[in-house]
């Protein structure tokens, strides 16, 4: 007799800050809900605290709390390599890595550390690490025409960045060339409003387009989809 099919999956995402939380709640959650995957987000940062200083000691406490609350939920992370400090794998990154190699190294190191910390919580089955290579804003480069239109700049200005870097997830993370810094320069007042303008642009672009242009982001979502195929 075949094992029963899952009716739904619940995922708790521990995120870096307010923008990531709103992105999950307003953009990603409705997309996944159509697949019977229900994701909610909780910030690791304290209210009023700016992102960009995400430490594993703080994130791991939240991971443990959510793993222990219910045994039938899955826990994931949404933090970016650009902002993490004291994070598993950062100090052991080999030189000259591709975006895929960097992400794989960091995610594997994160999972290994979480498994060691929470041995009784079925971490290998229930924890899905996701350290995005760069900031949330990188996803907005998935559609150069929409991004340029929303910012009121010529599309070639955006597509030139993609030509230079190769893909949204490969936009470099220097202090002047990170996705957010580029968007700041293109904004009228010199500051891109990521939690309002950024989310509006993300909604217009849509998750399918982001998945098509961002393989690391796509692989993260594919992990959730795969859970639906496992026995209940």
N, C-alpha and C positions, 0 to 999 in steps of 0.2 A: 504493500500500500504506500502511495506517495505521501511524503511529508506535506503538511498543510502549508499553503502559500501565505506569506505575510499580508495582512490587510493594510498595514501602515508602518511607518518608522518615525520615531521621534529623535531629534538631534538637538543638542544644546551647544551653541557656539560661544566660546569665550573670546571676546574680541578686544581689540586694542583701545578703541575709543568710540565716541558718539557717532561719528560718520559711518564706521563699519557696522555699528548696531542698526542705524537707520537703513543702511544699504540692505542688510539681511532682512529686516522687518518689512520694508516697503518694496524691494525689488526682487530679492532672491526667494523669500518665503512664498509669495504667491506663485512663482514659477514651480517651485518644488511641491507645493500643495496639490497642484494638478496631477502630480505623480504619487500622491498619498505619502509624501515625505514632509513632515512638519518640523520646521526648524525655528528655534527661538534664539535670541542673542542676549548675552549679559556682558557688560563691560568689566574688564579687569581694572581699569583706571577708576579711582575714586571720583565721585561727582565734583566737577570743577577743576579736575586735574587734567592738564594737557597731555596728549599722547606723545609718543616719540621716546619714551623712557620705559620700555617694557622689559621687566626683569623676570626671569624664569621662576625665581623663588615665589613671586607673587602669583604668577599664572598657575604654577603647579599646585598651589594651595586651592585655587578655584577648581582646577581639574579634579583634584581629589575629592572635594566636597560634592561635586556633581556626580562623579562616579559612584560615590557611596550612597547618595540619596535614593536612587532607584536602579535596580539591576537591569531594567528593560530599555533604558535610554542609551544613546550614543553621545559621546562628547568629542567636540572638535575645537580647533583654534583658528582664529583669523588674525594673525599679527604679521607685520612685515619685517623682513631682514634689515631694511633701512633703519628701523627704529629700535631693534632689540639690543639689549645689553645683558651680559652675563647669561648667555643662552647656550644650551648644548650644541656642540658642533662648530660654533663660530670661531673658536681658537684653533681648530684643527682643519679648517678649510684649506685644501691644496690650492696652489696658484693656478691661474689660467683655466678656470672652470667655465663651462657653459651655464646658462640659467638653469637648465634641467639638472645638471650635475650639482650645482649649489643647492637647489631645492631638495633634491634627493638626499644629499648629505645631511642637511639640517633637519629634515623630517625624520630620517632614520635615527639621528642622534636624539631628537626630542622623544620619539617613541621609546627608545631604549631607556632613557632616563625615567620616563613616566612608568614604564613597566617595572623598573627597579624600585620605584617609590610606592607603588600601589599593587603589590603582588596578588592581593586577594580579590581584585575588582575586575578580573577578566579583561585586562587592558588590551591585550593583543586583539581581542574581538571588538571591544567597545570604544577604543580611542582612535580617532582619525586626525593625525597632526597635519596642520597646513600652515607653513611659514611662507607667505607670499614673498616673492623675490623683492618686489618693490611696493610702493604705497598703493592704496586703493585707487588713487588718481590714474595709475597706469592703465586700469581697465577702460578709462574714458577715451583712450587712444585707439580703441577697437574699431571706431568708425570716424575717420578723419573728416568726412563731410558734415556729420552731425556735430562733432566737437567744434569745428570751425564756424558753423552756422550759429551755434549757441553763444560763442565768444565774439562773434562779429569780426572774424579775421579771415584772410584768404585761406582756402583749403591747402594750397601748396605749402603753407607755413607749417601745418601739422604733418602733412605727408612727408615733408623733408626730414622730420625727426624719425619717422618710421623707416625711411630709406637709410638714414644714418645708423640706426640701432638694430633694425631688422624685424622687430616685432614689439608690441606694447610691453610685454614682460621682460624685454631686454633693454628698455630705456635705462640708461645708467643712473647710478644713485649718488652722484657727486653733489656737493653742496650747492652747485649752481645748475646742475643738469638733471636733477631728480624730476620725476613727472610733476610734482607739486610746484617746484620752482619754475618750470617752464610755463605752467598754467598761471602762476602769479604774474609773470612778465606779460602774458597775453591778456590779462584782465585790466579793465579800465582803471580801477583804483589801485592796481598793483598787488591785490590780494584776492585770490580765488576762493569763493565761498563754497567749500567742498560739501558741507552738510546740507546746503540748500541748492545751490546751482549744480553742484556735483551730482547730487542724487537725482535731480531733474534730468540731467544729461544721461545718467545711467538708465533711468526709466525709458527714455526715448531710444537709446541704443538697444536695450534689451539683453537678457541673458543669452539667448541663442547666438547673437552676434559676438558677444564677449567670449563665449565658449569656442567659437570658430576661430577667433584671432588669438586666444590666450590658452595654449595647451596645458599649462600648469593649473590654471583655474578650472579648465574643463576636466582634468583628471581628478581634481578635488570633488567636483559635483558627481562625477562618475562613480566615486566611492560610495556615495549615498544611494545612487541608483542601484548599485550592485547589492546593497543590503536587502532590497526588495525581492531579490531572487534567492536569498537564503531561506532555509526552512524556518518556519515561525517558532 
